């Protein structure tokens, strides 16, 4: 049994600050300038000075990467947002024993922000920190509608986006575990590991790759590719299904 010291969620989620950029969440109150909610982004209602927020973000990433296809930028943009959402949810669950309500109507997002994605939670309300709640908060409420919105605009495979979601979860868990061990928090590391293992039994994640315990932590190898190797100067990621960039491949495995 994993013993967890449960504390209340503070209005600024200050316990996340030592973990770094992907775990940070601006909380309590409205942002200083109007930003779309993620609910509006997923529903294609996020029009502002940038036009549609999701389209703007994909094009911004595409320009930054000099991507030869927008589907590559769509994949990278989705994985970046997935990493932010998993980091916040898993970090809170491991540190507080609870997560904030991440309802897309409460989360505002800056499509013109730098990486990691800038997220602003306008109200902090606690939810249970169990795996089922995390899956509902991140996969059901965010990553599935995000995937649908991206696929309506770009020819990116659903399996590839599920692989991105799994890769983002594995990366967040690994970073959290390393931080916890470095700072003498074995309970936090154990909680993160247990939650992640349970999350990987979810139907949307279970067939995305293989996981194995190593002395350094849990290794993950996905069955799909995020397409990053196709950008100029890009290579394969550490958990990619490829061991080296393919010489020529019009379509990468979708998982």
Buried (B, 14 or more C-beta within 10 A) or exposed (E): EBEBEEEEBEEBBEBBEEBEEBBBBBBEEEBEEEBBBBBBBBEBEBEBEBEBBBBBBBBBBBEEBEBEBBBBBBBBBBBBBBBBBBBBBBBBBBBBBBBBBBBBEBBBBBBEEEBBBBBBBBBBEBBEBBBEBBBBBBBEBBBBBBBEBBBEBBEBBBBBBBBBBBBBBBBBBBBBBEBBEEEEBEBBBBBBBBBBBBBBEBEBBEEBBEBEEEEEBBBBBBBBBBBBBBBEEBEBBEBBBBEEBEEEEEEBBBB
